Amino acid sequence: MRRLIAFVTLIAVVGFPLGALAKDVIYKVDGGKLKGDILRESRSSVTIKTLGGTVTVPRNEIARVEHDGDLLKAYEAHKAKAEKRPSAGRWFAFGSWCQRQGLYPEAIDCFHATLALDPDHAEARWELGYRRLRGEWVTTNEYFEAKGFVRYEGRWVTPGEKSNLESGLVEVDGEWVRAEDVEEESVAVVRKPKRSRERSVPASSSKPRSSGSTRSRDDEKPAIDPAERWKPENGGAPLGGQEGAPLSEEEREAQLEANKQQGGWAIAYSSKYYDFYSNGDLSEVKSWAATMDKMCEEYITIFKYEGELNRPFPILLYGTQQEFMSKTNNGPGVGGFYDGRKIVAYHGKKGGGHGTLATLFHEGTHQFQGLVMGRNLWRAKIWLVEGLAVFFEASEVQGKRLKTGAIPKDRLAHVKRAMNGGQFVPLKTLIRMEQAQFGALHYAHAWSLIYFLVNGTKGGKKRFIEYWNQVKAGHPDQVALFEELFDRPLDEIEAGWKDYVRAM
């Protein structure tokens, strides 16, 4: 065993040249990192030379700076602890620390060291790409091959799906159709459009009903059927309205004024990423605009959006709930919605978990889901789409950052009432639900499930991220994917979920 540990330790030492670790690092408040050599520092900015060029970062965008050698010293200290008292837990913790620092080759070596001491360490196996199949650990390729999947353009699909894809077909809402038919349908302008196969994010209920309410779900539907919102003739755009070249300052100002006049808005106000049109209080608009810019920069990191934000995102804010209901034909159960191009809400929702800002966070989440998922957003299960939006709607502003993951107390109370009152939705039902079945009660369920998976299970956050990434890439069977990734019987997961929520 000692020889094995010595060998693994040697791998960890030589697996990556330690001199490469000795780099200056700027940690930005938006979660980004710049690695290189710091050339100049002043009270107002720091200039760093990176592989991509020389960058000057204002001080107000910097969370902290690590100078040459700081990371190396921390690495050596962690390594010494793992070597002094070797255990699977210490090597895995060391590997997780390396991951957080961006030291991925070192992290891999640490996870191999973990397995040398505990070959059945589930989290280390997971990090190295293994999956459990019939009680044995196998590689990802072996797992999918044993399940009968085949590779097509970098992803795993069934043989039937591969045959359809090679024939030029595309899958839309479970149907395989010719790609040219979808394109023709998306650009055709007809007097009475047929019901689109495409699915968009629904108008979100930002004000959940009490369990005793008898209000019809029709009150929560937008004037245009959600399935029609993405269609070009209804103003929708599946990628968040980012088509087109960037606007100059003059062009953006002219567009802002033209839209203000055309829409009859009292206020038109631009922030870094958004154009606000409002019939409410200007001071509220300015405050929300500054916060939404922080949200946007935080979401760029969280959702790993790599595109360019060429155009400002429109946000329409009616002066009151009554005006919102009158102009959009929505009922009192709707706090706002995102239609694939713009966010629509209203002033006057004060405080609590579902103020106007929470609605903007919720619909802003849908905006980024559309940006990163594209057409695969239509295929994603509704519990994931809305559960994530509720997860982020409870975000809180702390200085220059947006802190995510806060508990929305009203949503928590809602799901607890459902559990205690016999209205709890079983896990096997929730993860299979379609958009048409999804009502106000299910928002709280979806949020609490995600919160439990991320915070209440060992390694659950990494597994959830993997689930999200595969759904984003268009995984063909999201229910099977859920069962595979979380690697437990659904009734066992459900029992843990209930216990966790009751204890919150």
N, C-alpha and C positions, 0 to 999 in steps of 0.2 A: 504493500500500500504506500509506503514512504517513497519508493521509487516512482510509483505512478503519480503521486502528488508533485514530486520534484520535476517530473517530465511535463506535467500540465503547467506548473509554474513557469518552466522554461518557455513553453509556448506563449504564455501571457506576456513574458518579458520581451521575446524576440518577434512576436507576431506583428508588431507595428513599431517602427523606429521612434523611440521616445523623444528624440529631438524634434520630431514633427509636432509633438504636443505643445512645445514651447512657443506658443503664439499668443499675441494679444487678442483679447475678445471684448467686443462691445455688445452688451445685452441691451436691446431696445425695449421701451415700454410697451410696444405693440407685440412683443414676444419674439421678434426677429433677433438674429445674431450675426455679427460681422467678425470674421477671423482674419488676422494678418499682422502687420507691423504698424504700430501707432507712430505717426510721423510728427504730429503736433498736438498739443493740448492747450486750451485756453479756457477762460471762465464761461465762454459762450458756445464752444464747439470742440469736437475732437476729430482729427483727420487720421484715417487709417488706410494703409495700402493693402488691398486684398488681391486675390488672384484675378478678380474681375476688373480691377482698376482702383484708383484712389477715390475715397469717399469722405466727405466732411459731414458729420452728424451733429445737429444742434444739441446742446446739453439738455434741453427740455424733452428730447426724444430718447434720452439715455437713462436706463434703469441703474446700470452699474458697469464698471470697466474692470476687467481682469488683465493685469500686465503680464508680460513675458515671464514665464516660470511659475506663475501662480497655479495654473491648472496642473502643471507637471508635479509640483509639490503636493497638491491634493491627491493626485493619482498615486504617487509613491506612498503617501500616508495610508490610503485605503488598501493598497496592495500589501503593505507591511502587516496590516491587521489581519487580512485574509490568510496570509502565509503563516503568521504566528500561531493562530488558532484555527486551522483549516476545518471548515464544515460546509456542507452543501448550502445552508442558509446564508453563510457569510459570502461565499463565492457568488451566489445568485444576487445578493444585495449589492455586491461590488459591480456585477455586470449591469444591474439596473441603473446604478449611479453612472457608469460609463455611457449608457444609452442617453441619459438625460444631458450629458455633456457633449454628445455628438461623437463619442469615441467608439464607433461601431465595431471596428475590428477587435478592439480590446474587450468589448462586451461579449462578442461571440466566443472569444477565448475563455472568458469567465464562465459562460454558460456550459461550455464543454468541461471545464473544471468541476462545475456543479454536478454534471452527470457522471463524472469519474467517481464521485463520492456517493451519489444517489442516482443510479440509472433510471429510476422511475419518478424523478422530480418533474411533475407535470408542467410547471411554469417554464422551467428551462427547456424542456422538450418543445413546448409551444413556441418559445422565442426562436428556436433553431429550426422551426418549420415542420415538426413532426405532428402526426395526428394518430389517435388511437383507433385501431381497427380490430374488432374481435379480440379485444384484450391485449393487443400487441401495438407497440409504437412503430409506425411506418412513416416514410417521407410523404410529403404532400402529393407528389406524383404517384407513388404507389397507392395512396389512399384513393385518389380519384380514378385511377386505372382499375382498381378492384371494384369500384362502384359502377364501372361501365362507361365512364365519361371519356371523351377524346378531346384533343387540343384543337382549337380553331382560333387563329389570329391572337394567340397569347392568352386565351382563357379556356376553361373547361366547359364543354357542352355535351349534350347527349348525341349519339350518332344521328338520330333523326333531326335534331336541330342543326347539326353540321351539314347534313344533306340539304336542308332547306336554305341555309345560309349560302352554301356553294351554288345553289340554283338562283341566287339573287333575291330571295324572299326576305322579308323583315317581319318581326313579330310585333304586333300592336294589340294590346289588351287580350293576349292569349290567342290571337288569330294570326296565321301566316299569310301575308299578302305581298303582292309585287311592290317593289320599292317605287316604281314609277307611278303606281296608283296612289300611294301615299303622298308623293310630291305633287301630283295633279290635284289631289283633294286639298292640299295645304295652300295652294295658290289660286284655286278656282274661286271666282266671285259669283255666287248664285243668289237668286232672290229668296229662296227658302232652303237654306242649307240643311242637309241631312244631319242627324245627330253624329258628332265626331266620335271616332274611336279613341281620340286622345283624351287624357285625363289631366286636369290641372289641380293645383292646390285649391281646396274649397275656401269659401269665406269662413274665417275662423270665428268660433264663438268665444269671445273674450270675456263673457260674463256668464259663467255656468249657472244653470237653473238649480233651484233647490230640489231635493229628491221628491218633494211633494207636488212639484209643479205639473200642470197638465198641458202646458203650452205645446202646440204642435211643432214638430221639427221644421215645418214649412217656414216658421218665423226665422230660421237660421239660414235660409237659402238666399243667395244673391239674386238680383233681377235676371241675370243671364245664367243659364245652367252652367255649373262649374266645368262640365265636360266641353263646353263651347268656348270658354274664355281664351284658350290659347289660339283660337283661329284668327288669322290675320284680319278678317273682316270685322272682328270684334275687338281689335286693338291689341291682341295678345302677342307675345313674343317669347318663345320657349327658353331663351337664354338671358332673360332679365333685361331686355331692351338695350343690350350692349353692341348691337350691330351698328356699323358705320364708323367713319373716321372720327378722331377726336375733334372737339370744337375749339376754336380760338376763344379768347375771353370775350371778344366783340360778338362772335356768333352766339355764344352761350347767353350773353346779356340780351341780345335781340330775341332769341328763342324764349327766354324767360318772360320778357315783356309781352311777346305775341301770345303766349299761352295764358298769361294773366288776363289779357283783354278778351281773348276768345272764351275763356271759362268764366269770366265775370268775377274773378277773385279779388278780394280786397287787398291781399298781401301776396307778394312774390319775393321769395328770399332764397339765396343760394348759399350753401355751405360747400365744403371741399368735395363731397361726393353726392349731395342731394340737392334737388330743387324743390322747395316747399311752396305750395299754393294754399292759402288759408283765408278763412273768413272769421278767424278768431283773434286772440291777443298776440301781438308781435313779440312781446317779451317771452311768451311761452314758446313760440316758434324758434326764436334764437337759442333758447336753452335746449330744446329738443334737438335742434340741428347740430349743436356742438356735441351732444351725447351720441347722436346717430353716427357722426363721423368716427367717434371712438369705437362704437359698435362695429362699424364697417371694417376698420383696421383690425379689430380683434377677430372678426369673422374670417377675414382673409387668411389669418394664421390658422384658426381652428379648422376651417373647411379646406385648408391647403389650396386655395384658389390661385392658380398660376397665370391666369389671363390678365389682360389689361382692362382697366375700367375706363373705357373711352368716353362714355357719356354719363352725365349725372342721372341719378335715379329720381323719378318724380314721386313726391308724396303729397297727397291731397287731404287737407284737413278742413272739414266742415265746422262751422262755428258752434253748433250744438248737436245733440243726438237727434233732435227732431228734424233738423235740416238734413243730417246724414240719412235718416230713414226716408225722408221725402225724396231726396235726390237719387238715392240708390235703390229704392224699393225694398230695402231690407227691414226685417222686424227688430224688435228691441233686444233680441238675444244675440245680435251680431255687434261686436265692438269694432270690427275693421276687416279688411281682406286685402289679399295680394292677387292680382289678376295675370301675373306673368310679365307685367311691364311696370305697374305702378302700385304703390301702397295707398290705401284709402282708409281714413279713420276720422275722428272728430275731437274737438276740444270739449272740456267739461268733465272728463272722468278723473276725479280727484282721488289721490291716495290709494291705499289698499293694494292688493296684488294685481288688480286689473285696471290701473290707470292708463291714460293715453300712452305713456312711455312704454308700459308693458306690452300694449298692443303693437307698438312700433317695433319693439324687440322681436315679438312673435312673428309678425309679418316680414320683418327683415330676415329672419331665419329662413322663411320660405323663399325669399329673394335669392339667398345664397345657395339654397338647395337647388333652385333652378339653374343658377350659374354653373355649379360644379357637376350636376347630374344630367343636364340637358334633357333629352327625351326619356332617359331612364327614370326621371322623376315620376312619369306617368305609370311606370311599372312597380314602383316602390309601394310596399304595404302602407296603408294609411296610419297604422299605429306608430310606425317609425317616423313618418313625415310630421305628424302632429305632435307626437310625444317629444321629439327634439325641439319643436317650436315652443312647447310649454316649458321644457327644460331651460331654454334660453330666455324666455319672457321674464323670468324671475331674476335676471341679472341685475347687479347693483353697480353704480358708479362709485369708484374709490379713487379719488385724485384724478390722475391721467389715464387710469386703466378701467376696464369693465370687468368686474368680477362675476364669473359665471358659476352656476351650480347651487345658488341659494334655493331654499325650500319655499315654494309658494304655499303659504299656510291654508289658503282657501281650497286649493286643489287637494292638499293633503287631507283636509277635513272632509272633502267631497268623497274621496275614495274610501276613507274610513267609514263614513256613513253607509256607503254601498256595501262594505264588508259586514257591518253590524246589522244592516237592514235586509240582508238577503238579496241584494241587487248586484253582487260582485260578478264581474264578467270573467269566466275561466280563461286561463292562459291560452289553452288550445283554440278557444274561440277568438280571443283578441288578436292573435298573430295571424289569423286567417281572414279577418274582416275586410270587406271592400268598402270603398268610400261611401256608397249609398247607405250602408248599415251604420255608419259611424255618427254618433250623436254626442250631446254635451257630456253625458256621463263618461264617455270613453276617453275624453281628453285627460282627465285625472288618472285614469287607469294607465294610459300609455306613458304619461310622465313618470308615474311611480314605478313602473316596470323598468324604464330606462335608468332611473335614479338607483334602483336596487341593483341592477346589473353592473352599473359603473362603480357604485360605492359599497355595496353590501356583499359582494362575492369576491373571492380570491382570484386575482387575475382577470376579473370581469371587465374592467375598462379596456384592456387590450383586446379581449375577445369581441367586445362590442364595436370597437374601432374596426376590427377585421370584418365584422358583419356589415358595418356601414360601407366600408370600401368595396366589398363584393356586391352589395346591392347597387351602389353607385356605378359599378362596372357592368351592371345588367345581369346579375346571377339569375338563372332560369327558375329556380325553386327556392324561394326565400324561407318557406317553412322548414324544408329539409336542411337548409343552411343554418337556421336557428338551432335546430336539434343537434346538428353536427358540431357547431362551434361551442355551444354551451355544455355539450357532452354529459347531460344528465337527463333522466326521464322528465317529461314536462310536469307531471304531478309533483315531483320532488322540487323542481324549480318554483312551481306555484306555491308550495307550502313555505319555502324559504322567503319568497316574495311577500306573502301575507304576514308572516312573523315579523319581517323587517319593517313593513309599513306600520303595523300595530304598535311597534316599539318606538316609532319616530316621534 
